[in-house]
Amino acid sequence: MDGTVSVARHEISIPYACSFSQVLYKLLVAMALLLWVPFYCSADQRLYLDLSFFSSMRKDLGIQAKGDLDFAYAYVIAHEVGHHVEYLRGILGKCHAKMARVSKEEANKLSVKLELLADYYAGCWAHYDNEKYQSLTDGDIEEAIDCAEKIGDNYLQKKARGYALPETFTHGTSEQRMYWLKKGIDTGDWNTTTFAPGDLD
């Protein structure tokens, strides 16, 4: 359902969350279906979740956790909501426009920064959720950090073909994803960015 969250003292809307079994929306969303992964579509500001992704995280990605992976699941969803925050702040549109004007390699570098910022925003959400509800344990944080490691481009590429091609990375390395998620959890500073001055000009 729709909801709101406070970001930098402003109330923002949260996109609908729907399972793939509930909706097929435009070609872009249909493509996301085939890719199996959670997906944020800025065209309709909706977050699409393939629920089978969560049931297979432990088996296929090798996420290590003693519990039920609830916080790892929350991190994955919060990352996609992070893209919605980027959209509302105008970052997503500027980044996509810049990516269309530069080389594939440069576009990949911008994509990495966009994804790492979404990781950071996911950490900020966790920071304030824990501040208000004391919801996080050390085990929860370790679980999410492990998840961030296992969805790094270098980890996934090495797992799939035995080696990694850094110039093709679009989401960041395991080390980068763990760093930015943890930084968001630790600081909760919504003004921090992964982009350098001039990156989006």
ZAVEXTOR-123991 format. One line per 10 residues: number of its first residue (from 0); their letters; for each residue x negated, y negated, z of C-alpha. Coordinates in steps of 0.5 Angstrom, whole numbers, plus 2048, in hexadecimal, padded with zeros to 3 digits. Each point is the difference from the previous one (the first is absolute). Layout:
<rs>
NUM) A) X:Y:Z | ...
</rs>
This chain:
<rs>
0) MDGTVSVARH) 800:800:800 | 7FE:7F9:800 | 7FD:7FC:805 | 7FB:7FB:802 | 7F9:7FF:803 | 7FD:7FA:803 | 7F9:7FE:7FC | 7FC:7FA:803 | 807:7FE:803 | 804:800:7FA
10) EISIPYACSF) 806:806:7FF | 7FF:803:7FA | 805:805:7FD | 7FD:808:7FF | 802:803:7FA | 805:806:7FF | 7FD:807:802 | 803:805:7FB | 7FE:808:7FF | 7FE:802:7F9
20) SQVLYKLLVA) 806:804:800 | 805:7FA:801 | 7FE:7FC:7FA | 7FC:800:7FA | 7FF:7F8:7FE | 7FD:7FE:7F9 | 7FA:803:7FD | 7FB:7FE:805 | 803:803:806 | 801:807:7FB
30) MALLLWVPFY) 7F9:7FF:7FF | 7FF:800:808 | 804:806:801 | 7FB:804:7FB | 7FA:7FD:804 | 803:803:807 | 7FE:7FB:804 | 803:7FA:804 | 801:7FA:7FC | 802:7F9:800
40) CSADQRLYLD) 803:7FC:7FA | 800:7F9:800 | 805:7FF:7FB | 806:802:804 | 7FC:800:807 | 802:807:802 | 7FB:805:803 | 801:807:7FD | 7FE:806:804 | 7FF:807:7FE
50) LSFFSSMRKD) 802:804:806 | 7FC:806:7FE | 7F9:7FC:801 | 801:7FF:807 | 801:808:801 | 7FA:801:7FC | 7FB:7FB:803 | 7FD:805:805 | 800:806:7FB | 7FE:7FC:7F9
60) LGIQAKGDLD) 7FC:7FA:803 | 7FD:804:806 | 802:7FB:805 | 7FE:802:807 | 804:7FF:806 | 803:804:806 | 806:7FD:800 | 806:7FF:7FB | 7FC:7FA:7FB | 806:7FB:802
70) FAYAYVIAHE) 7FB:7FA:800 | 7FC:803:7FA | 807:800:7FD | 802:7F9:802 | 7F9:7FD:7FE | 801:803:7F9 | 807:7FC:800 | 7FD:7FA:803 | 7FB:7FF:7FB | 806:800:7FA
80) VGHHVEYLRG) 803:7FB:804 | 7FA:7FC:801 | 800:7FF:7F8 | 807:7FD:801 | 7FD:7FB:805 | 7FB:7FF:7FA | 805:7FF:7FC | 804:7FB:804 | 7F9:7FC:801 | 7FF:800:7F9
90) ILGKCHAKMA) 7FA:804:800 | 803:806:7FC | 802:7FB:7FA | 7F9:7FD:800 | 7FC:806:800 | 804:803:7FB | 800:7FA:7FB | 7F8:800:801 | 7FF:807:7FF | 804:800:7F9
100) RVSKEEANKL) 7FA:7FB:7FE | 7FA:803:802 | 7FC:807:7FE | 803:806:803 | 7FA:801:805 | 801:7F9:803 | 808:801:800 | 7FE:807:804 | 7FC:7FC:805 | 806:7FB:801
110) SVKLELLADY) 805:806:801 | 7FB:802:805 | 800:7FA:804 | 808:800:7FF | 801:807:803 | 7FB:7FE:806 | 804:7FA:802 | 806:805:800 | 7FC:804:805 | 7FE:7FA:804
120) YAGCWAHYDN) 808:7FE:800 | 802:807:802 | 7FB:7FF:806 | 803:7FA:802 | 806:803:800 | 7FE:805:805 | 7FC:7FB:804 | 807:7FC:802 | 804:806:800 | 7FB:803:805
130) EKYQSLTDGD) 800:7F9:804 | 807:800:801 | 802:807:801 | 7F9:803:802 | 802:805:7FB | 7F9:803:7FE | 7FB:805:803 | 7F9:801:7FE | 802:806:7FD | 805:7FC:7FB
140) IEEAIDCAEK) 7FA:7FB:7FE | 7FB:806:7FF | 806:804:7FC | 801:7F9:7FB | 7F8:7FF:7FF | 800:807:7FE | 805:7FF:7FB | 7FD:7FA:7FE | 7FA:804:7FE | 803:806:7FD
150) IGDNYLQKKA) 804:7FB:7FB | 7F9:7FC:7FE | 7FF:800:7F9 | 7F9:803:801 | 803:806:804 | 806:802:7FB | 7FB:800:7FA | 7FB:804:803 | 805:805:803 | 803:800:7F9
160) RGYALPETFT) 7FA:801:7FB | 7FA:800:805 | 7FD:7F9:7FF | 803:7F9:800 | 7FF:7FA:7FB | 800:7F9:804 | 802:7FC:7FA | 807:804:7FF | 802:7FE:808 | 806:7FD:800
170) HGTSEQRMYW) 802:801:808 | 7F9:7FF:803 | 7FB:805:803 | 802:804:807 | 7FB:7FC:804 | 804:7F9:7FD | 807:803:801 | 7FE:802:807 | 7FD:7F9:802 | 805:7FC:7FD
180) LKKGIDTGDW) 806:804:804 | 7FC:800:806 | 7FE:7F9:800 | 808:7FE:7FF | 801:804:806 | 7FB:7FD:804 | 801:7F9:7FE | 808:7FF:7FE | 7FD:7FA:7FC | 805:7FF:7FA
190) NTTTFAPGDL) 7FB:7FA:7FD | 7FB:805:7FF | 7FF:802:7F9 | 7FC:805:7FB | 7FF:7FB:7FB | 7FA:7FB:7FF | 801:7F9:7FE | 802:7FF:7F9 | 802:808:7FF | 807:7FE:7FE
200) D) 7FF:7FA:7FC
</rs>
